[in-house]
Amino acid sequence: MRATQQNKLEARKRAKVGWAQKGITLRLVLIRHGETDSNLSGALDTAWPGRPLNATGREQAVALVDKFHKLVGSAPQRLACSFILRTRQTAEPLAQAFNIPVQVDPDLREVRAGALEMSTTLEDTREYLDTAIGWVTGDLKRRMPGAESGADTLARFDRGIARLCAGLEDDPEATVAVVIHGAIMRVWGANRIEGLTLDLLAQFPCQNCSLTLATGSPTAGWKAELWSDRHLEDWSVVPGGKPRTSKEAREHLESVLLS
């Protein structure tokens, strides 16, 4: 047991030195899954297996291949997703297009709603959102009712990203992609990716099948280039503005486009 643990620690040290000495910069593409009926109803759907993609979500997943080519410009060397059904369904067209397997990793799952699971009430939605915002502002000991703390959530997602990037120290132009969920993308992004501010993430949650692109490494840290298909400077962020749910953000963006 001790020898195994020591081997793991030594491997982590070697990886950290490898990233730093070689100046490796990876491209990390975070993709939110396609639309489900729970997204439309506003249900806090975070447990396995979760609702499948609806017709719109399936169309979004197919269109994701062209969007990936346009916004990223290079094929991913690796592709991962959470074990929740909707992320696996979203990843399938990418896996087929790029002829790579999908690594299913439970650590990449959504921020668990716990006692709030499948609720559609405004009160529960706000509690879920307020807890996540608390994690972004440093209250990592705060716990989602009946579920994880912020520290636990970040730690297990860090493990998933580290596994996705492991062994790429000798590839200075590697691109890795991961299909995940909206809340975890905001929570992890705000804590781990430079440029993703609380105001941006609170006011403009990532939309279904949108891409967020960051460069860096698990040990050196990450820097954002895109958030939800757009460059950071293209978002009309209001300092101290009111947080929005994903549904509210989608309705706001639609109103702006139609105005």
Sine and cosine of phi, psi and omega as CSV:
sin_phi,cos_phi,sin_psi,cos_psi,sin_omega,cos_omega
0.00,0.00,-0.75,0.66,-0.01,-1.00
-0.91,0.42,-0.64,0.77,-0.01,-1.00
-0.90,0.43,-0.66,0.75,0.01,-1.00
-0.90,0.45,-0.69,0.72,0.02,-1.00
-0.90,0.44,-0.65,0.76,0.02,-1.00
-0.90,0.44,-0.64,0.77,0.03,-1.00
-0.89,0.46,-0.64,0.77,0.02,-1.00
-0.90,0.43,-0.67,0.74,0.01,-1.00
-0.90,0.44,-0.67,0.74,0.01,-1.00
-0.91,0.42,-0.61,0.79,0.02,-1.00
-0.90,0.43,-0.64,0.77,0.03,-1.00
-0.90,0.43,-0.65,0.76,0.02,-1.00
-0.89,0.45,-0.67,0.74,0.00,-1.00
-0.90,0.44,-0.66,0.75,0.00,-1.00
-0.89,0.45,-0.67,0.74,-0.02,-1.00
-0.90,0.45,-0.69,0.72,0.04,-1.00
-0.90,0.43,-0.64,0.77,-0.01,-1.00
-0.87,0.49,-0.73,0.68,0.03,-1.00
-0.87,0.50,-0.74,0.68,-0.10,-0.99
-0.93,0.38,-0.74,0.67,-0.08,-1.00
-0.92,0.38,-0.60,0.80,-0.08,-1.00
-1.00,0.02,-0.11,0.99,0.02,-1.00
0.87,0.49,0.57,0.82,-0.06,-1.00
-0.95,0.32,0.72,-0.69,0.09,-1.00
-0.84,-0.54,0.92,-0.38,0.05,-1.00
-1.00,0.01,0.31,-0.95,0.15,-0.99
-0.94,-0.35,0.88,-0.48,-0.02,-1.00
-0.95,-0.30,0.87,-0.50,0.00,-1.00
-0.95,-0.32,0.91,-0.42,0.04,-1.00
-0.99,-0.17,0.82,-0.57,-0.09,-1.00
-0.86,-0.51,0.81,-0.59,0.11,-0.99
-0.99,0.14,0.61,-0.80,-0.02,-1.00
-0.87,0.49,0.25,-0.97,0.05,-1.00
-0.95,0.31,0.13,-0.99,-0.11,-0.99
-0.93,0.37,0.61,-0.79,0.12,-0.99
-0.81,-0.59,0.21,-0.98,0.05,-1.00
-0.91,0.42,-0.46,0.89,0.05,-1.00
-0.92,0.40,-0.55,0.83,0.08,-1.00
-0.89,0.46,-0.63,0.77,-0.03,-1.00
-0.95,0.33,-0.59,0.81,-0.01,-1.00
-1.00,0.09,-0.26,0.97,-0.04,-1.00
0.99,0.16,0.30,0.95,-0.01,-1.00
-0.94,0.33,0.62,-0.78,0.06,-1.00
-0.99,0.14,0.98,0.20,-0.12,-0.99
-0.99,-0.12,1.00,-0.09,-0.08,-1.00
-0.82,-0.57,-0.14,0.99,-0.08,-1.00
-1.00,0.01,0.31,-0.95,0.06,-1.00
-0.98,0.22,0.61,-0.79,-0.03,1.00
-1.00,0.07,-0.29,0.96,-0.02,-1.00
0.99,0.14,0.28,-0.96,0.01,-1.00
-0.93,0.36,0.59,-0.81,0.04,-1.00
-0.97,0.24,0.16,-0.99,0.11,-0.99
-0.88,0.48,0.64,-0.77,0.14,-0.99
-1.00,0.05,-0.12,-0.99,-0.07,-1.00
-0.86,0.51,-0.67,0.75,0.04,-1.00
-0.90,0.43,-0.67,0.74,0.01,-1.00
-0.88,0.47,-0.62,0.78,0.03,-1.00
-0.92,0.39,-0.63,0.78,0.06,-1.00
-0.91,0.42,-0.64,0.77,0.03,-1.00
-0.89,0.46,-0.64,0.77,-0.02,-1.00
-0.90,0.43,-0.64,0.77,0.03,-1.00
-0.92,0.40,-0.68,0.73,-0.01,-1.00
-0.94,0.35,-0.28,0.96,-0.03,-1.00
-0.88,0.47,-0.49,0.87,-0.02,-1.00
-0.88,0.47,-0.76,0.65,0.02,-1.00
-0.90,0.43,-0.63,0.78,0.01,-1.00
-0.89,0.45,-0.64,0.77,0.01,-1.00
-0.88,0.48,-0.72,0.69,0.04,-1.00
-0.85,0.52,-0.68,0.73,-0.08,-1.00
-0.94,0.35,-0.72,0.69,-0.12,-0.99
-1.00,0.01,-0.50,0.87,-0.04,-1.00
-0.98,-0.19,-0.71,0.71,0.11,-0.99
1.00,0.06,-0.12,0.99,0.03,-1.00
-0.61,-0.79,0.48,-0.87,-0.02,-1.00
-0.96,0.28,0.57,-0.82,0.05,-1.00
-0.97,0.23,0.63,-0.78,0.12,-0.99
-0.98,0.22,-0.46,0.89,0.00,-1.00
-0.65,-0.76,0.50,-0.87,0.00,-1.00
-0.66,-0.75,0.78,-0.62,-0.01,-1.00
-0.75,-0.66,0.24,-0.97,0.08,-1.00
-0.40,-0.92,0.19,-0.98,0.09,-1.00
-0.97,0.23,0.06,-1.00,-0.01,-1.00
-1.00,0.03,0.02,1.00,0.04,-1.00
-0.97,0.25,0.66,-0.75,-0.18,-0.98
-0.79,0.61,-0.71,0.70,-0.12,-0.99
-0.90,0.44,-0.50,0.86,0.04,-1.00
-0.97,0.26,-0.59,0.80,0.03,-1.00
-0.92,0.40,-0.64,0.77,0.04,-1.00
-0.91,0.42,-0.61,0.80,0.01,-1.00
-0.94,0.35,-0.57,0.82,-0.05,-1.00
-0.97,0.26,-0.40,0.92,-0.12,-0.99
-0.85,0.53,-0.74,0.68,0.02,-1.00
-0.88,0.48,-0.59,0.81,0.06,-1.00
-0.91,0.42,-0.69,0.72,0.00,-1.00
-0.87,0.49,-0.66,0.75,0.00,-1.00
-0.93,0.36,-0.68,0.74,-0.04,-1.00
-0.91,0.41,-0.62,0.78,-0.06,-1.00
-0.98,-0.18,0.01,1.00,0.06,-1.00
0.82,0.58,0.76,0.65,0.05,-1.00
-0.74,-0.67,0.46,-0.89,0.03,-1.00
-0.97,0.24,0.32,-0.95,0.08,-1.00
-0.98,-0.21,0.83,-0.55,0.07,-1.00
-1.00,0.04,0.92,-0.40,0.01,-1.00
-1.00,0.00,0.86,-0.52,-0.11,-0.99
-0.77,-0.64,0.91,-0.41,0.00,-1.00
-0.86,0.51,-0.44,0.90,-0.01,-1.00
-0.93,0.36,-0.21,0.98,-0.02,-1.00
-1.00,-0.07,0.22,0.98,-0.06,-1.00
-0.93,0.37,0.16,-0.99,0.00,-1.00
-0.93,0.38,0.31,-0.95,0.19,-0.98
-0.86,0.51,0.88,-0.47,-0.10,-1.00
-0.94,0.34,0.71,-0.70,0.00,-1.00
-0.99,0.11,-0.33,0.94,0.06,-1.00
0.86,0.51,-0.86,-0.51,-0.04,-1.00
-0.92,0.39,-0.24,0.97,-0.02,-1.00
-1.00,-0.08,0.05,1.00,-0.12,-0.99
-0.79,0.62,0.78,-0.63,0.06,-1.00
0.93,0.38,0.13,0.99,0.06,-1.00
-0.94,0.35,0.55,-0.83,0.08,-1.00
-0.87,-0.50,0.14,0.99,-0.04,-1.00
-0.97,0.25,0.53,-0.85,0.01,-1.00
-0.88,0.47,-0.61,0.79,-0.01,-1.00
-0.88,0.48,-0.74,0.68,-0.02,-1.00
-0.94,0.34,-0.61,0.79,0.04,-1.00
-0.88,0.47,-0.66,0.75,0.02,-1.00
-0.92,0.38,-0.60,0.80,0.04,-1.00
-0.91,0.42,-0.67,0.74,0.05,-1.00
-0.87,0.49,-0.74,0.67,-0.02,-1.00
-0.92,0.40,-0.68,0.74,0.00,-1.00
-0.90,0.43,-0.61,0.79,0.04,-1.00
-0.90,0.43,-0.70,0.71,0.02,-1.00
-0.89,0.46,-0.65,0.76,0.04,-1.00
-0.91,0.42,-0.60,0.80,0.08,-1.00
-0.86,0.52,-0.63,0.77,0.04,-1.00
-0.91,0.42,-0.60,0.80,0.00,-1.00
-0.93,0.38,-0.55,0.84,-0.05,-1.00
-1.00,-0.03,0.16,0.99,0.15,-0.99
0.94,-0.33,-0.09,1.00,-0.01,-1.00
-1.00,0.03,0.92,0.39,-0.12,-0.99
-0.97,0.24,-0.22,0.97,0.06,-1.00
-0.98,0.17,-0.32,0.95,0.00,-1.00
-0.88,0.48,0.65,-0.76,-0.10,-1.00
-0.90,-0.43,0.69,-0.73,0.16,-0.99
-0.91,0.42,0.69,-0.72,-0.05,-1.00
-0.79,0.62,0.89,-0.46,0.02,-1.00
0.96,0.27,0.29,0.96,-0.05,-1.00
-0.59,-0.80,-0.54,-0.84,-0.15,-0.99
-1.00,0.10,0.31,-0.95,0.20,-0.98
-1.00,0.07,0.18,-0.98,0.07,-1.00
-0.89,0.46,-0.65,0.76,0.00,-1.00
-0.89,0.46,-0.68,0.73,0.02,-1.00
-0.90,0.44,-0.67,0.75,-0.03,-1.00
-0.90,0.44,-0.73,0.69,0.01,-1.00
-0.91,0.42,-0.64,0.77,-0.04,-1.00
-0.89,0.45,-0.69,0.72,-0.04,-1.00
-0.96,0.27,-0.53,0.85,0.06,-1.00
-0.95,0.33,-0.60,0.80,0.11,-0.99
-0.83,0.56,-0.68,0.74,0.01,-1.00
-0.88,0.48,-0.68,0.73,0.00,-1.00
-0.89,0.45,-0.69,0.73,0.02,-1.00
-0.92,0.38,-0.63,0.78,0.03,-1.00
-0.88,0.47,-0.66,0.75,0.03,-1.00
-0.91,0.42,-0.64,0.77,0.00,-1.00
-0.88,0.47,-0.58,0.82,-0.07,-1.00
-1.00,-0.05,-0.18,0.98,-0.11,-0.99
-0.85,0.52,0.70,-0.71,0.07,-1.00
1.00,0.07,0.06,1.00,-0.02,-1.00
-0.99,-0.17,0.27,0.96,-0.04,-1.00
-0.88,0.48,-0.39,0.92,-0.04,-1.00
-0.99,-0.15,0.14,0.99,-0.01,-1.00
-0.87,-0.49,0.99,-0.11,-0.11,-0.99
-0.95,0.33,-0.15,0.99,-0.04,-1.00
-0.83,-0.56,0.41,0.91,-0.06,-1.00
-0.94,0.34,0.60,-0.80,0.11,-0.99
-0.87,-0.50,0.76,-0.65,0.06,-1.00
-0.83,-0.55,0.57,-0.82,-0.04,-1.00
-0.77,-0.64,0.54,-0.84,-0.01,-1.00
-0.61,-0.80,0.77,-0.64,0.03,-1.00
-0.99,-0.12,0.88,-0.47,-0.12,-0.99
-0.70,-0.71,-0.55,-0.84,-0.16,-0.99
-0.78,-0.62,0.30,-0.95,-0.14,-0.99
-0.91,0.40,-0.74,0.67,-0.07,-1.00
-0.93,0.36,-0.67,0.74,-0.01,-1.00
-0.92,0.39,-0.52,0.85,0.04,-1.00
-0.91,0.41,-0.61,0.79,0.03,-1.00
-0.95,0.33,-0.73,0.68,-0.06,-1.00
-0.90,0.43,-0.77,0.63,-0.02,-1.00
-0.93,0.37,-0.66,0.75,-0.01,-1.00
-0.87,0.50,-0.70,0.71,-0.02,-1.00
-0.91,0.41,-0.54,0.84,-0.03,-1.00
-1.00,0.06,-0.35,0.94,-0.16,-0.99
-0.82,-0.57,-0.23,0.97,-0.08,-1.00
-0.88,-0.47,0.88,-0.47,0.03,-1.00
-0.89,0.45,0.71,-0.70,0.02,-1.00
0.98,-0.22,-0.32,0.95,0.04,-1.00
-1.00,-0.03,0.99,-0.10,-0.08,-1.00
-1.00,0.07,0.32,-0.95,0.03,-1.00
-0.86,0.50,-0.69,0.73,-0.01,-1.00
-0.87,0.49,-0.69,0.72,0.01,-1.00
-0.88,0.47,-0.77,0.64,-0.10,-1.00
-0.95,0.32,-0.55,0.84,0.00,-1.00
-0.96,0.28,-0.61,0.80,-0.05,-1.00
-1.00,0.06,-0.45,0.89,-0.05,-1.00
-0.73,-0.69,0.96,0.28,0.07,-1.00
-0.84,0.54,0.54,-0.84,-0.01,-1.00
-0.88,0.47,0.64,-0.77,-0.03,-1.00
-1.00,0.02,0.27,-0.96,-0.03,-1.00
-0.85,0.53,0.72,-0.70,0.01,-1.00
0.85,0.53,0.49,0.87,0.12,-0.99
-1.00,-0.05,0.39,-0.92,-0.04,-1.00
-0.94,-0.33,0.67,-0.74,0.17,-0.99
-0.86,-0.51,0.78,-0.62,-0.09,-1.00
-0.89,-0.45,0.77,-0.64,0.07,-1.00
-0.73,-0.68,0.45,-0.89,0.07,-1.00
-0.86,-0.51,0.50,-0.87,-0.01,-1.00
0.58,-0.81,-0.62,-0.78,0.02,-1.00
-0.34,-0.94,0.26,-0.96,0.00,-1.00
-0.88,0.48,-0.47,0.88,-0.05,-1.00
-0.99,-0.12,-0.58,0.82,0.00,-1.00
-0.99,0.12,-0.30,0.95,-0.04,-1.00
0.99,-0.14,0.10,-1.00,-0.10,-0.99
-0.82,-0.57,0.48,-0.88,0.06,-1.00
-0.77,-0.63,0.76,-0.64,-0.09,-1.00
-0.97,0.24,0.63,-0.77,0.17,-0.99
-0.92,-0.40,-0.65,0.76,0.03,-1.00
-0.78,-0.63,0.53,-0.85,0.19,-0.98
-0.75,-0.66,0.86,-0.51,0.04,-1.00
0.76,0.65,0.79,0.61,0.10,-1.00
0.98,0.20,-0.06,1.00,-0.07,-1.00
-0.83,-0.56,0.47,-0.88,0.16,-0.99
-0.92,0.39,0.50,-0.87,-0.12,-0.99
-0.84,0.55,-0.62,0.78,-0.06,-1.00
-0.95,0.32,-0.18,0.98,-0.02,-1.00
-1.00,0.07,-0.09,1.00,0.00,-1.00
-1.00,-0.02,0.73,-0.68,-0.01,-1.00
-1.00,0.04,0.97,0.22,-0.07,-1.00
-1.00,0.10,0.72,-0.70,0.05,-1.00
-0.97,-0.23,0.90,-0.44,0.01,-1.00
-0.81,0.59,0.83,-0.56,0.00,-1.00
0.96,0.28,0.25,0.97,-0.03,-1.00
-0.93,0.38,0.28,-0.96,-0.05,-1.00
-0.93,0.36,0.73,-0.68,0.07,-1.00
-0.90,0.43,0.51,-0.86,0.04,-1.00
-0.84,-0.54,0.52,-0.85,0.21,-0.98
-0.97,0.26,0.20,-0.98,0.03,-1.00
-0.86,0.50,-0.64,0.77,0.00,-1.00
-0.90,0.44,-0.70,0.72,0.02,-1.00
-0.90,0.44,-0.64,0.77,0.01,-1.00
-0.91,0.42,-0.66,0.75,0.02,-1.00
-0.88,0.48,-0.70,0.71,0.01,-1.00
-0.90,0.44,-0.61,0.79,0.03,-1.00
-0.90,0.43,-0.72,0.70,-0.01,-1.00
-0.90,0.45,-0.63,0.78,0.03,-1.00
-0.90,0.44,-0.64,0.77,0.00,-1.00
-0.92,0.40,-0.60,0.80,0.03,-1.00
-0.92,0.39,-0.67,0.74,-0.02,-1.00
-0.92,0.39,-0.52,0.85,-0.05,-1.00
-1.00,0.02,-0.20,0.98,-0.07,-1.00
-0.98,0.17,0.00,0.00,0.00,0.00
